């Protein structure tokens, strides 16, 4: 498979709709402003870090991430994860793809839990893997079927890739499910790659369970500054793993493809991480406020929409019960300056062809919902009695 054979569908759609008015798909948190970030650092007493930001070298930052940043990242995890277990990448996309490149090879088999972010699957394909999909279902509240994963294992299975908290549904794995998956992977000597970019955005923090990387040295976890912190512009993502041998392989891959980072981005990331409590609390409040509006809207329009309320992150997977396909609905919405992610973005199977993803983690969501509401109200007379059929 060539690198350009499967362009990322979501990015192609975003490139075509870059100036669209209502971004009802958006999943990253409200973007931080630099002045806001610096003010928080000063309030934290981090004047030295602020000064370092204003007076740092423009030479190369350290390969794999500078040590001070890796130390800050490691504090997000439980026992077993220290700075030496962290490899920094320029964003989650690079970390996700290069991890597969570093750890897999042609002839290996990978299991991918779907629907999911496309790169979870494409990274393994680029490495030459045979892929088996294990689908999540709304009938099971988007929970992973461990028996189905076990049934998909082959003698050459090397990798299980998943997204938790889940995009697009906003579901979360239970700790029992995580532990069951870990036992299965360890029994068969399979690596788990856990895309955890929405972790720390649990709607109820008491439901947060340990990172998969904290539960097993066979597990690798991915995260990024863009989702909980609204700081994607720092260009900082990371992968953590207890196994130092795996970390060394990831570092080699990072050397080949990404070299190093902007030191300014590293410092900004440290400022944000040290203000995590304030930033994430603010972003969770935005999510809660928006979710209340969505819950009311979908309850009032249950004849045409159905969803399972998300438990983490700022995305939801909505079933459209109208007379046209969800892909057609999404196309019509674009014509009215409203962008949602249609099922085509997730390459959904037939059972999920009527689902589309919305995003509700930004303060712009209420305006997007209002535009969506007006569009649906205008279409109801056209759709007529076929609604809900």
N, C-alpha and C positions, 0 to 999 in steps of 0.2 A: 504494500500500500504506500503510495506517495503522499508526502506531507500535504499537498494541495488537493488530494482527491476528495476530501470531505471537509469543506470549509464550515466553520462554526455557524450554524443556522441563525442563532440569536444575534450574532454580530453582524451578519449580512442584513438582517431585518433592521437592526438599529442604524446601520449605515444609510439605509434607504429612508429612514424616518427621523433623521437627526434633528430636524427642526419642528417635530410634531408638538402640538400644544399640551396634550394631556398624556403623561407617561404613567398610565395605569398598570404598567407591568413592573415598575421599579422595585428592586428588592434590597438595595443597599440603603443604609441609614442616611438620615439627613446630613448632607455634607458639612463638615466643620469648616469654619473660616480660620485663616491663619491667625488673625488678630485675637479671635476667641481662644484658640489653642494656646497662644503665648500668654494670654491673661490667666488662663487656668494654671499654667506652669508657674507663673509668678505667684499666684495665690497659694500654690503648693510649697512655696519656698524654694523652688528649683531655679533660682536666679543664675546659678552656675551653668545649668543646661541651656537656659535662654541665651546667656552670653556665648556659650559654645556654638549655638545656632548662628549667631550674628558674626562669629569670628572663627570659622572652621576652615580647614584646608580643602581645596577643591581637587586634591589628589585622589587616588583610588581608595575606596573603602575596602575593608577586608573581605576576601573571598568567603562565601558562605554566611556573610553577615558579621558585622563588628561584634566583639565580645560583649560590650555593654548592652547592645540591643538584644542579643541572644539571652543574656541574663534576665532582662526584663520580660521577655517572652516566656521563659521557663517558669516564671512565677505564676503563670496562668494555669499551670498543670499541677497534678498531685505528685506524690512521691514517685521517684524513678525517672523523672524528667528534670535535667539540669541544663545549663547552657551548652554543654558538649553534646547534648542530644537534640539540638535545634540546628536546622540548616535553613537559612533565609534565601528566598527566591524573589525575583522581581514580579510579585503578584502571585495569586493562587493558580492562575492558568498555567504559568510556567512550571510551578512546583508540581502540579498535578500531572502534566504531560511528561516532564523529565523524570519523575519518579518511576513511571511505567517504563520509560526508555532505559533507565539504569538497572532495573530489577528484573525485567522480562526479556525474552528473546523469541525468535521465530520457533514455532512448534509448541510453545507453552499454551495453556488454556486458562482463560480468565472468566470469572462469573461477575456480571454487572447487574446490580439491582436497579430496576427501572420503574417508572420514568425517572430521569435524572438529567443533570447537566451533561451536555453532549461530550465534553472532553473526557469525562470519566471512561467512556467507552472508546473514544477515538485514540486516546493515549495508548491503550493496550493494543488496539489494532495496528497502530504505527509501529509498535514493537514486534509485530508479526504474530500476534496471538490469535487463536481461535476463541470466539466469544459465545457464551451462553447467557441469555438474559433471564433473570428471575423477576417477574412482575409483581409490583405492589397493587393492591386492589382496594377501592373504597368499601367493598363489602367487609373487609377486615380492618377498616379504619386506617388504611395505609400502613399496616404493621407488617414487618417482614415475616415470611413463613420459613422458619429455620429448616423444616423438613424439606421444603422445596429447594432450598440452597443445598442441603445434603444430597438430594437426588440429582443435582446438576454436577456434582463433583466427578471428575474423571481422573485417570491415573496421572495425567500431566497437568492437572489444575495447580496453578501457582499463586493465584491472586483473586481476591474477592474485593470488588470496588463498590462502595456505597456512599450515600449522602445522608448524614444525620446531624442535626435536625434536617428533615427532608424538604428539598426543593423539587417539585412545586407545591406539595400539599401542606407543608407546615407541621407534619406529624413528627413524633419523637419515638425513638426506640426506648423501651423500658430497660432498666438495668438487667433484669433477668434475661431479656432477649440478647443484650450485648454479651453477657457472660456465656450464654448458650452458643452464640456465634464464635466467641473466643475458644471455647472448648472444642468446637467442631474444627476450627482452623488449626489449632495446635495438634489435634489428633491426626490430621492429614498433612501437616507441615505446609500450610498455606498462609501466605501473607494477607492481612486485611488492610486495605487502603480506605480510610474513613475521611471523607470530605466533611469537615466540621465548620465550614465558614459561617454558619448561622448559630453556632454555639455561643453562649452568653446572651442570646436574645430569647431565652425561654420566657414565656409570658408569666409564668409563675416560677421564680428562681428556685423554689423548693423542689421542683421537678427535675432540676439539672442533675445528671449523673456524670461520673468521671469520663474523661476523654477515653476513647478506645485505646489510645497509645499508653495510657496509664494502667490499662487492664492486662496488657500482654506485650511481651517483647516481639511478638509476631505481628503487632499492629502498628500502623503508621497513620498519623493524623495530619490533616491539612487545615490551615486557617489563613486569614488575611485581614488587613486593616480596614477593608472597604465596608464590611457588613455591620458588625456591632458598633464600630467607632466612626463610621462615615468618613474615613480617611483613605480612600482608595488612591487619591492623588499622591500619597507618599510612595506608591509603587512597592509596598512591602507585603510579602506573603511569606509563609514558612511551613516547613514540614518537621514534625517531631517523631522520634522513635527511640525506644530504650536500647535497641541494638546498635552499638557503635559501628559495627561492620557495615550495617545498612547505611548509617549516616555517612560513612566514608565514601560509599558508592554514590550517594546523592551529591556529596561535595564534588566528586570528580565530574559528575554530569553537569553540575552548576558551573564548574570551571570551563567546560567545553562550550556551553551554550550561553551563559549569562555573565560570566566573569565577576563583576561587582556591582555596587549600587551607588545611588546618590547619597552622600553622607547627610545632606540636608534632609532627605526623606527618612533616613534612619533616626535622626534626632527628633524630627516631627513625630515619628512613630513612638519614640520613647516618651515624649511629652503626653501623647494621647493615652498610652498604656498606664502612665502614672496617674492619670485622671479618669481611669476606667469607671469608677463608681459613679461619678457625676455624668459622664458622657452616656454611659449605657442606661442609667436611670432616666435621663432625658429622652433617649430614643425608645425605651420601653413605654414611656408615657405616650409618645406619639403613636406607637403601635396600638396601645390600649384604646386611645381616643378614636382612632380610625376604625379599629375592629368593631367598636360599639356601633358605629354608623353602618358598617357592612352587615353586621348581624341583623340589624333592624331592616335594612333594605332587602336582604335575601329572605327574611321571614315574611315580609310584605309581598314578595314576588315569588313565593314558593311554587307557583304553578309553572314557572318558566326557568327557575334556577334552583340548584341544589348543591350544597357543599357540606363538608365536615369541618367544623370550626378548627382552624390551625391552633397549635399549642406552642409554636416557637417560630421566630423569624417574622418576616413581613411579607410572606407569600401565601396564597391560597389557590387551590385547584377547584374551579367551579364547573359544575355540569350544566350545560345549556340544553333545555328540553324543548326548544323551539323547532320550527319546521325546516330550518336550514342547518348545514353543518357548522360546527364551531370554527372551522377554518374560514368558511364564508362569512360568518358573523365577524370574525376578527378583521377580515378584509373590508367589510362595510364600516366597521368602527374606524379604521385608518382613514377612510374617506371623510369621516367626521372629526378628524384630529384627535382620535383616542387610540392609544396603543395598548393592547393586551398581547400576551404570548399565546398563540394558537397551539393546538396539539401537534401541528407539524414541527414546531420547534423542538419538541421532545420525542419525535418519531414514535408517537404512541401507537399501540396496537388497536385493533378495531373496538375493543371494549372501552377504550378511553378516547375515542374520536370526538366525543361531544364535550370534552373538558378543555378549558382554557385557564391560563394563569393570570392572576392579578397580583399587584404589589401594593402594600399599604404601610410602608415604613417611613413615609415622608409627609411633610406638612402640606404638600400639594395634592394629596390624595382626595380630600373632600371635594375640591373643584373637579377632579377627574371623575369622581363618583356622580356628581351632579350632571356633568355632560353625558355620562353613561346613562343615567336615569332618563334624561330628556330623549336620548336616542331610542331607548327601549320603548318609552311611552309613544313615540312617533311611529314605531314599527308595529306596535300591537294591532292597530286596525288593518294593516297590510297583511300581517300574519293570520289574523282572524282566528277561526276556531281550531286551526292547526296547532296553536300554542298548547304545549303540554301533552301533545299526542304521542 
